[in-house]
């Protein structure tokens, strides 16, 4: 398992593009691997035959672990198989020590029978902690029989679960007390069409217990694992503090309307978020101390402005980067954001397209959120949480008027950004959004 992204610690095999026995050449794509951020292509690092696949589709492995063997047709690979898989059991069953995701590869079949969606573990098939030694045949039989491998004792070498162990578990049947509670039919006085009847007319009887799975356990994707780890690294160790400012977006809305009128003949348009990205980049150029990373024993202040834009995807979020955002026009930024966001949702981003941001923006205004705080993505020292624009009453010259207002909250790493510095940056950003022509000055 190669490190296919700078932050990758383990990968999940999405699809093998070659089968055992196929010829492969160095540089040829042999598998698709899901990393913590995207789905990447794994290429062969040598010529030969794909002799063995050790991690099946859906299985995970840490970086550096052997997931397949490439060799000559007549080459003895038993030594490598022994190192990666353990000794043969002599029954023709391939040996394997597999992750929880691989051990439960038959969950989809169980899910189909219980009505659960694919990729979701059904009650009674919870993820198995650690690693389980089981042959592929044993895993398949267990899935078909609804047997949880974590409750099966292995009689094979080193406690490995083999076919006879699963057959014995099936013959033993479920443990006492396991299984759905008995149910009864509807009370005789209940109309067949389901219309309501007075409760006093329903005779006392057993409680109706719903059948089917009571809950589902969703396995963690590589992205969700990374999000969990990164947030733990941020919200605890990083001393956050928050600054909120209220911005009059009236002129920004007018500027967007004017720009879109000019772009519509080309079939293009921009969003308010594109204006916010451009204004943020310009403000960071004026306050470079906010465009910085905390490195532990130093603070790295960047001369270039690379804005990470949080994009919601199926498994969480990812931050594609608009590089040199201060040097690009709003229309250019808008087109780049849409193109990167689309490929982010398809998990097609390359590592250099989501790593290396100097500052980040998270906008939840389109979801009806008006104010929130965002968690800093280390080693960055700040992130903006942008709310939605709303019409609110405002007092101007003693009169109450309706204005389009928007709240922006800046999360600051206090080791890098002090309150006065953060406030000065927000004041500059506010001025640029309230008078968009200032962005170009």
Secondary structure as the mmCIF struct_conf table of DSSP 4:
data_model
#
loop_
_struct_conf.conf_type_id
_struct_conf.id
_struct_conf.beg_label_comp_id
_struct_conf.beg_label_asym_id
_struct_conf.beg_label_seq_id
_struct_conf.end_label_comp_id
_struct_conf.end_label_asym_id
_struct_conf.end_label_seq_id
BEND BEND1 UNK A 5 UNK A 5
TURN_TY1_P TURN_TY1_P1 UNK A 6 UNK A 7
BEND BEND2 UNK A 9 UNK A 9
STRN STRN1 UNK A 10 UNK A 16
BEND BEND3 UNK A 17 UNK A 18
TURN_TY1_P TURN_TY1_P2 UNK A 20 UNK A 21
STRN STRN2 UNK A 23 UNK A 24
TURN_TY1_P TURN_TY1_P3 UNK A 26 UNK A 27
STRN STRN3 UNK A 29 UNK A 34
BEND BEND4 UNK A 36 UNK A 38
STRN STRN4 UNK A 39 UNK A 43
BEND BEND5 UNK A 45 UNK A 46
STRN STRN5 UNK A 48 UNK A 53
BEND BEND6 UNK A 55 UNK A 55
TURN_TY1_P TURN_TY1_P4 UNK A 57 UNK A 58
STRN STRN6 UNK A 60 UNK A 62
TURN_TY1_P TURN_TY1_P5 UNK A 63 UNK A 64
STRN STRN7 UNK A 68 UNK A 71
TURN_TY1_P TURN_TY1_P6 UNK A 73 UNK A 74
HELX_RH_AL_P HELX_RH_AL_P1 UNK A 78 UNK A 85
BEND BEND7 UNK A 90 UNK A 92
HELX_LH_PP_P HELX_LH_PP_P1 UNK A 93 UNK A 95
STRN STRN8 UNK A 97 UNK A 98
HELX_RH_AL_P HELX_RH_AL_P2 UNK A 100 UNK A 103
TURN_TY1_P TURN_TY1_P7 UNK A 104 UNK A 106
HELX_RH_AL_P HELX_RH_AL_P3 UNK A 107 UNK A 114
TURN_TY1_P TURN_TY1_P8 UNK A 115 UNK A 115
HELX_LH_PP_P HELX_LH_PP_P2 UNK A 116 UNK A 117
TURN_TY1_P TURN_TY1_P9 UNK A 118 UNK A 119
STRN STRN9 UNK A 120 UNK A 122
TURN_TY1_P TURN_TY1_P10 UNK A 123 UNK A 124
HELX_LH_PP_P HELX_LH_PP_P3 UNK A 126 UNK A 128
BEND BEND8 UNK A 129 UNK A 130
STRN STRN10 UNK A 132 UNK A 133
STRN STRN11 UNK A 134 UNK A 134
HELX_RH_AL_P HELX_RH_AL_P4 UNK A 136 UNK A 145
TURN_TY1_P TURN_TY1_P11 UNK A 146 UNK A 146
HELX_RH_3T_P HELX_RH_3T_P1 UNK A 149 UNK A 151
BEND BEND9 UNK A 156 UNK A 156
HELX_RH_3T_P HELX_RH_3T_P2 UNK A 157 UNK A 159
STRN STRN12 UNK A 161 UNK A 161
HELX_RH_AL_P HELX_RH_AL_P5 UNK A 163 UNK A 172
BEND BEND10 UNK A 174 UNK A 174
HELX_LH_PP_P HELX_LH_PP_P4 UNK A 175 UNK A 175
TURN_TY1_P TURN_TY1_P12 UNK A 176 UNK A 177
BEND BEND11 UNK A 179 UNK A 179
HELX_LH_PP_P HELX_LH_PP_P5 UNK A 180 UNK A 182
TURN_TY1_P TURN_TY1_P13 UNK A 188 UNK A 189
BEND BEND12 UNK A 190 UNK A 190
TURN_TY1_P TURN_TY1_P14 UNK A 192 UNK A 193
HELX_RH_3T_P HELX_RH_3T_P3 UNK A 199 UNK A 201
BEND BEND13 UNK A 202 UNK A 202
HELX_LH_PP_P HELX_LH_PP_P6 UNK A 203 UNK A 204
HELX_LH_PP_P HELX_LH_PP_P7 UNK A 206 UNK A 208
BEND BEND14 UNK A 212 UNK A 212
BEND BEND15 UNK A 214 UNK A 214
STRN STRN13 UNK A 216 UNK A 218
HELX_LH_PP_P HELX_LH_PP_P8 UNK A 219 UNK A 221
HELX_RH_AL_P HELX_RH_AL_P6 UNK A 222 UNK A 235
TURN_TY1_P TURN_TY1_P15 UNK A 236 UNK A 237
BEND BEND16 UNK A 238 UNK A 238
STRN STRN14 UNK A 240 UNK A 248
HELX_RH_AL_P HELX_RH_AL_P7 UNK A 250 UNK A 263
HELX_RH_3T_P HELX_RH_3T_P4 UNK A 264 UNK A 266
TURN_TY1_P TURN_TY1_P16 UNK A 267 UNK A 267
HELX_RH_AL_P HELX_RH_AL_P8 UNK A 272 UNK A 286
HELX_RH_3T_P HELX_RH_3T_P5 UNK A 288 UNK A 290
BEND BEND17 UNK A 291 UNK A 291
STRN STRN15 UNK A 292 UNK A 294
BEND BEND18 UNK A 296 UNK A 297
STRN STRN16 UNK A 299 UNK A 301
BEND BEND19 UNK A 303 UNK A 304
STRN STRN17 UNK A 307 UNK A 313
TURN_TY1_P TURN_TY1_P17 UNK A 314 UNK A 315
STRN STRN18 UNK A 316 UNK A 322
TURN_TY1_P TURN_TY1_P18 UNK A 323 UNK A 324
HELX_RH_3T_P HELX_RH_3T_P6 UNK A 325 UNK A 327
BEND BEND20 UNK A 328 UNK A 328
HELX_RH_AL_P HELX_RH_AL_P9 UNK A 330 UNK A 345
TURN_TY1_P TURN_TY1_P19 UNK A 346 UNK A 347
HELX_RH_3T_P HELX_RH_3T_P7 UNK A 351 UNK A 353
TURN_TY1_P TURN_TY1_P20 UNK A 354 UNK A 354
BEND BEND21 UNK A 355 UNK A 355
BEND BEND22 UNK A 358 UNK A 358
STRN STRN19 UNK A 359 UNK A 363
HELX_RH_3T_P HELX_RH_3T_P8 UNK A 365 UNK A 367
TURN_TY1_P TURN_TY1_P21 UNK A 368 UNK A 368
TURN_TY1_P TURN_TY1_P22 UNK A 378 UNK A 379
STRN STRN20 UNK A 380 UNK A 380
STRN STRN21 UNK A 382 UNK A 386
STRN STRN22 UNK A 390 UNK A 396
TURN_TY1_P TURN_TY1_P23 UNK A 397 UNK A 398
STRN STRN23 UNK A 399 UNK A 413
TURN_TY1_P TURN_TY1_P24 UNK A 414 UNK A 416
HELX_RH_AL_P HELX_RH_AL_P10 UNK A 419 UNK A 434
BEND BEND23 UNK A 435 UNK A 435
HELX_RH_3T_P HELX_RH_3T_P9 UNK A 436 UNK A 440
#
